[in-house]
Amino acid sequence: MIKEATSADIIELENKYGAHNYHPLPVVLSKGEGVYVWDVEGKKYFDFLSAYSAVNQGHCHPRIIGALEQQARTLTLTSRAFYNDMLGKYEKYACDIFGFDKLLPMNSGAEAVETAVKIARKWGYEKKGIPTNKAKIIVCGQNFHGRTVTIVSFSSDPDARGNFGPYTEGFVEVPYNDLKSLKEVIEQDHENIAAFLVEPIQGEAGVFVPDEGYLAQARDICKEHNVLFIADEIQTGIARTGKLLATCGNCSCEGFCEKKPEIKPDMLILGKAISGGVYPISAVLANDEIMEVITPGTHGSTFGGNPIAAAVAMEALAVVKDEKLAENANRLGEIFRNELNEFIKTSDIVTLVRGKGLLNAIVINDTEDSSTAWDICLKLRDNGLLAKPTHGNIIRFAPPLVMNEEELYQCIEIIKNTLVEF
Ligand SMILES: *Cc1c(COP(=O)(O)O)cnc(C)c1O
C-alpha cells in the first residue's frame, strides 16, 4: 500500500524541486469551497487571504466552475489569428459594466500593467505629442504592480528590484497620498508626462488607504495637464473594497453597488478576481481615443482573450452582481473594523486596524523585522484561519466576499483569541 503524502512530505518536495521565490506559510491545501479550504490532513480553515483577493467569489464557485467546464468541452483556444465566438460577447459585457469603449484582454496582472504602460507611452507620442523616447510615467512610492523587468524598475522594494538591472527608464516616483508632490512633478514636466499609475488602495504595501479625496484630486491634476490617470485595480477591484471598483466612478455599474460615482480613470487595469480565482485573466479598459493607438501587430498574447477566459470572466462578474458581493463586503468590513477597534482598546499587541470593505490589515505592535506577525499567522493557522503577513509587522485580512455575518463573527473570535495569546 502506498502511504499518503503528508503536509511535511509535500513541503519537502516543493522545497527540493521548486524555485524558492515564495516563503509560504507551512500549510498544504488540497480542497476549497466558498470561504473554506482544507489541508491534506483534512483540517478545515477560513481563508483570510483569498489568493491575494483573486478568490472574491469564494473557492470553486459552482457557477464559475460550470462556465469553465462547459467552455473547456467546447473550445479552449484559437489564438487571435481567428475570431472566437466568446471574446466579443465578453468585451461588450465588461465594457458595459465598467463604462469604457474598449477592453484589451491579457492573462496575468503584470501583463495588464505592462499593457497599460505601453498604451500610455504610445498615446503620449501619438496623441499628446511627446518627443520620441521622452515619455514619463509617474508612479507611487511603495507601489506593487507585478514582477516584470519594467515593473520592478519602478518598484521601491529592494527584494523586488535587487540585481535585476539594467532597469527600464521613464518612471518618476512620488510619495503615495501626496498631492503636492504629484502636482509639482507634473507641473515641472507636463509636456513629457504621459500618465500617472496608482493603486487606489496600496494592498501589498500593507493596505494603505489614501485620504478622502486624494484620488479625485489626483485625477483632476492629471486632467488639467493632459496626463492619463491609470488605476491599477487588480487587487482593489471586483467588489473587494465594498464597491465594484475602489475608484468607482462609473455609473454604469448599476446593480453592482450602491455607491455614488467618485472618479473614473482613463485606463482601468483588472486581474485577480475578474476570474474568481479560477483562471489567469486580466484586462485593460479605456475609451477609443486612447485604445485606438493599439493597432494590429503592436501588442498581443497567445492566450489573451481565449474562449475559456471569456466565459469564466463573464460568469465571475455575474456572480458578483447577483450575489451583491460589493454590498456584503461593505457591510462586513464595517463590522470587522468596529469589532477589532473595540479589541484594540484592550490590547497592546495591535496598534491599529485599517482598510475598506473586506480589504483590511492590522499593524502589530513590534518592529518590522520581528517575527511576531509571522508567529501570529502560525497560531491563526492552528486555530483554523489562514492569513499572511505583508511587510514585516502587518497582517492583511481579505476573506472571500461570499462570507456571511455569522462566519465573520466566528473569524473575529478566532482572531481575538489568537491575539490575546501574544
Ligand atoms: C497582484 C497584483 C499585480 C500583479 O498581478 P499578477 O497576476 O500577480 O501578475 C499587479 N498590481 C496589483 C495592485 C496587484 O495586487
The ligand as a MOL file (V3000), in Angstrom:
LIG
                    3D

  0  0  0     0  0            999 V3000
M  V30 BEGIN CTAB
M  V30 COUNTS 15 15 0 0 0
M  V30 BEGIN ATOM
M  V30 1 C -1.3160 41.1040 -7.7790 0
M  V30 2 C -1.1470 42.4660 -8.3140 0
M  V30 3 C -0.4850 42.6940 -9.5460 0
M  V30 4 C 0.1670 41.5880 -10.3230 0
M  V30 5 O -0.7040 40.5920 -10.7240 0
M  V30 6 P -0.1080 39.1610 -11.1540 0
M  V30 7 O -1.3070 38.4130 -11.6580 0
M  V30 8 O 0.4790 38.5500 -9.9240 0
M  V30 9 O 0.9110 39.3950 -12.1930 0
M  V30 10 C -0.4210 43.9930 -10.0090 0
M  V30 11 N -0.9510 45.0160 -9.3230 0
M  V30 12 C -1.5740 44.8330 -8.1460 0
M  V30 13 C -2.1580 46.0170 -7.4350 0
M  V30 14 C -1.6770 43.5650 -7.5860 0
M  V30 15 O -2.2610 43.4060 -6.3950 0
M  V30 END ATOM
M  V30 BEGIN BOND
M  V30 1 1 1 2
M  V30 2 1 2 3
M  V30 3 2 2 14
M  V30 4 1 3 4
M  V30 5 2 3 10
M  V30 6 1 4 5
M  V30 7 1 5 6
M  V30 8 2 6 7
M  V30 9 1 6 8
M  V30 10 1 6 9
M  V30 11 1 10 11
M  V30 12 2 11 12
M  V30 13 1 12 13
M  V30 14 1 12 14
M  V30 15 1 14 15
M  V30 END BOND
M  V30 END CTAB
M  END
